[in-house]
Structure formats: C-alpha cells, structure tokens
Amino acid sequence: MAQKEQPKPLMPHATATWLVDHTGLAFEQIAEFCGLHILEVQAMADDLAGSKYTGRDPVHAGELTLEEIKKGEENPEYALKMHKAPVEVTRTKGPRYTPVSKRQDKPDGIAWILRNHPEISDAQIGKLIGTTRNTIGAIRERSHWNIQNIQPKDPVTLGLCSQRELDAVVAKAAKRVGTSEDGEEVAVEEGVVDTRSDKDRLIEELRAERAANAKAAAEAAQEAEAEAWLADKRAAEEASAQETVDAEAAFASPVDEKEEVAADDDGEEPQASSGN
C-alpha cells in the first residue's frame, strides 16, 4: 500500500529559500519536503531564480523542528517529516471579504440595491456586499463624499456577489416584508408577524455594523502589513542597486586619473623663459 503523501508547507518557495540559507540539508531533501523540483532549489542556492523570495522559517511556523532538521543534516538520505501541517484557510462568519481592486465599486452596488430592492434591510446589504451601516445610510441620504460619481450598477455584474446570493437575499426580504389589510407594510416570516421593537432591530443592525468594522479593521491591518513588507523589499533592492553603482564608480575612478595624466603628457611642454 502506497504511503500517504504528507502535506506541503504553506509557502513552499519561501520555506525552501530559508532552508537553503540556514541549514545544511541536501537539495533533494528540501525539494521533497517543499514539493518543488530540485532544479528550483538549485537555482535558489545559486541565486539564479527568476523571482526572489523572502525566507520563511518553518521552525517558527511549527512545520519543522530543530531535531528533524538535525536528522536530515546528519543523513542526506533522510526524508523530512512535517511536524504540524499548516492550518487550512477557511472563511469565518462575518462580512464578505472584497478584493481591494473591487472595493471602489461597492457604493455603486449599494446604490443599485437601494433603488431596485428597497425592501432589503441595511444589515442584509452589509452582509451581502461587505459594507457598513454608515456607508449605506450616507448613500441613501445622498450625503456620501463621492455621491456625484456614484452610478447604480448591478452588484452581480460588478463581481461583489453572485446572482444566487442576491436572489436569496431578495426572496428572504420579500418574505419578511408583507402588506396588511390597511396597506401598511408589516414584517412577516414563515407566516409569523415580526413583533420586534425598533430598539431590537437597531441593536441587531449595530451588532452587524460592529462586526463589519472589526472585519474591515483586520483587512486594513493585513494590507498595511503587506505594503510595509513590499516597501522594505523595494528599499533593500534599491540599496543593493546603489551599492553596485558605487562599486562600479570606484573601480572606474583610477582609470579616469590615468587618462588625465596621459592627456597631460601629450600636451605641449612648458616653454622655458629666455635669458639675457
């Protein structure tokens, strides 16, 4: 019976870079543990890889132990064993995550829902698109800072949600909102009149808004961390490039001095002053 293949590190290339720089493991061992081709590991070691990776410590991440690395260094034929498999990334409950490139489209999607489906509550809109109650209220009251440029557009077309998700929210809102004999709208769900007070509804909306703000803050922190990492990487690359330029300039300086001396030798000799 074939042995079950063990999971790979969360960031294989970054982990391989760290193992090449900080351990004496064989390239075959690193390639097998990270699920890479041995030529990729060889290119990293020779600094010939097309992409430069920042090393990721698998010991700190809990994927390897120092004892396991030591076993591999002592025996090149030893196959490294994963100490703790990386945690599978799963979506937790809370507001929808929207890619940075599409966040500017959120106001357009909110305006479309407010115009075409006024029966949908602010809490449902916030959960569907991943926004806050304050933003929804500002667009509804036309007090949003960018209201002049907001154009109602279908959130499905914008990629903010799927058609199935939108249809489910519309159906739920239509079921929740009915019409009484007097023509007044009443909240109905599964034949039961919603007797919640305005206070209870407000509390529910505030909780949804608080969860959305917490999610937005976490996303902003992740983006800031990523931007800081990119800035540090660019600064290091610029510093390395500057050092190369300085080295070339220092190497070329003696040649320039020799050329100046040679130019002086080829010039006219100073004339001696005539005596009486």
N, C-alpha and C positions, 0 to 999 in steps of 0.2 A: 504494500500500500504506500503510495507516494506521500511524502511528508508535506504537511500543510505549510504553504509559504507564509513567512512571518510578515507583519505589516512593515511598511517603509516609514522613514522619518517624515515629519510634517513638511519640512523644507529640504528635500534631498540634496540639491546643489549647494545650498549654504552649509548644510551639515558636512558634506564631503570636503568643502573648502576648509572648514575648521579642522577636520581630522587630518587633512594633508599638512596643515600648518603647525599643528600642535601635538601630533602623535607620530610614532614610528611604524604605523600599520602599513601593510603592503597595499599596493594599489588594488589588487584583486579583492582584498578584504573590504576595503572602503567601497568599491564598486558594488560588491554583492550586498553589503549592508544597506546602501542608499538606493539600490535599484538602478544604477547607472551603468553605462558601458565603460570598460576600463580605459578606453581612449579618452573619454571625457575627463576622467580623473587624472590621466597623464597630462592632458592639456592644462588642467588647473595647476598641477605641480610645476609645469614649465612656463606658466603664466602666458599661455597661448590661447586660452579660451576666449571666444568671441565676446562673452558677457562676463563682467567682473561681479563676483558675489561677496557680500559681507558674511563672514563666518558665523555660524550659529552653533553654540555649544550644546551638544546633545546630552552632556552630563548635567548641565544646569536645567535642561528641559526634562530630565528624568528618563530619557530614552536609552541612555547607556550609563554604565557605572565605570568608575576608575579601575575596578578589579577586572571587568570584562575587557577593557582596553589593554590592560597589562597582559592578560592571557593572549590576546591577539598579537601583541608585540613580541612575546616570547615564542609564539608558534605561528609562523606565516600561513600554515595550513588551517588554522583555527577559524571557524565561521562565527562572527559576532552575533550575539543573541540580543534581541530587543528586550530591554528591562521593563519598559512601560510604553505601550502603544499610545500614539497621540490621540487625544480626545477628538472624536468626530464632531465637526462643527454642525450644529443643528439650530434652527430658528426658534427662538424663545417667544413666549407670548408678549405682545406689546405692539406698538405702532409699526406699520410696514416700513422696511428699510428701502430707501430710494437712492439709486446711484447719484453721485454728485452731478454728473452731466445732465440729469433729468430733473433736478430739484428746481431749476428755474421755471419748469413747466407746471409746477404744482398750482400756482394761482390760476392759470388758465383752466385746468381741470376742475378746480373748486368752483370757479365761476360758471362752468357748464352745468355742473350738478345743481347748483343753486337755482339756475334758470330753468332747467328741464325737469328736475325732481325735487321740488321744494319740500316734499313730504319726508325726505331723508334727514335725520337729525344730525346735529353737529358732531355728536360722538361717533355716529356711523361714518360720516365723511372723514373724520380724523383717523379712524382705524383703517378705512379703505385706501386712503391716499398717503397717510402718514404725516399729518399736519396737526396744528394746534387750534384750539377753540378761538384764540385771539386772532389768528390769521383768517379763519373763516368769518368771524364777526366783522373784521375790517373790510373784507371783500364784499360782504353782504351790505354793509353800510356805506360802501364806496369811500372809505377813509384810508384805504391801503396806500402806502407811499408810492406804489407804482401802478395805481389804478388806471392811469391814462393808457398804459401799454398792455393791460390785461385783456386778452381776447378769449372768450369762452370756447374751449375745444374739448372734444370727447377724450376723457382720461384713458380710455382703451387705446385710442389712436396714438396718444402721447406715450403709451407704454407704462403708465402709472398703476394700472391694474388690468386684470383680464376681463373679458366680456362675461365670463361665468360669475366672477366675483361681483361685478357690477349688477348683473341680473338678480343675484341672490339678495343683495342689499336692497334693491328696488322692490323686490317681492316681499321682503320682510317688512319694509317700511309701509308698503301698501296694505299689508295685513294688519299692521299695528294701527294704522290710521283709517278710521271708518267715518260714516256720516250718520248722525242721529236724525230723528223724525223732524226736529226743528231746523235741520240744515246745518247744525254745528258739527264740527269735527270732533270725534272722540277717539281715544286710543283704544284699539281692540287687538287682541292677540289670542288666536285659538278660541274665539267666542267669549273671552273674558274681558270685561271693561277694565282698563288700566286706571286704578284709583290712586296712583301715587300722587303725592303733592308736588307742587313746584319745587319745594325745598329738596325732596328726594331726587328729583330729576337733575336739579342743579348740582347736588353732591356727586351724582353719577358722572355728569359732564366734567366736573372739576377733577375727579379721580382719573378720568381718561386723559384730560389735559396734562395732569401731573405726570402720568406715565409717558405721554408723548414728549414732554420736556426732558424727562430723565433720559429717554432714548436718544433724543436729539443731542443732549449734552455728551453722552457717551460716544456718539458718532463724531461730534466735533473734536473730542479728545483724541480719538483714533486718527482723524485726519491731520490734526496738529502734530501728532507723533510721527506720522508718515512724512509730512512736509519737513519736519526737523531732521529726520533721517536723510531725506533727499538733499537738504541744504548742506549737511555735514559731508555727504558723499561728494557733492559738487565742489565744496571748498577743498576737500582733500585732493580731488583731481586737478583743480586749478593750482594748488600749491605744488603738486608733483610736476605739472607742466612748467611752472615758473622756475623750479629748480633745474629742469632740463635746459631751459633757455639761458639761465645764469651760467650753467656749466659750459654750454657752447660758447658763450661770450667770453668766459675766462680762458678757454682753450684758444680762441681766435686772437686774443689781445697780443701775445708775443709775436705773432706773425705780422700784425699791423705795425709793431715797433720796428721789426726788421725791415719792412718795406719803407718806412720813413727814413731809416739810416741809409738804405740803398739809394733812396732818392737824393739824399744829401751828398752822397759820394759821386753821383752822376752830375751834380750841379757844377757851376763854374767855380774855380778856386779863387779865393780872395786875392786881389791884386796887392802887391807889396808897394808900400809908399816909396816914391822916388827920392833919392838923396841928392845932395848938392855935389 
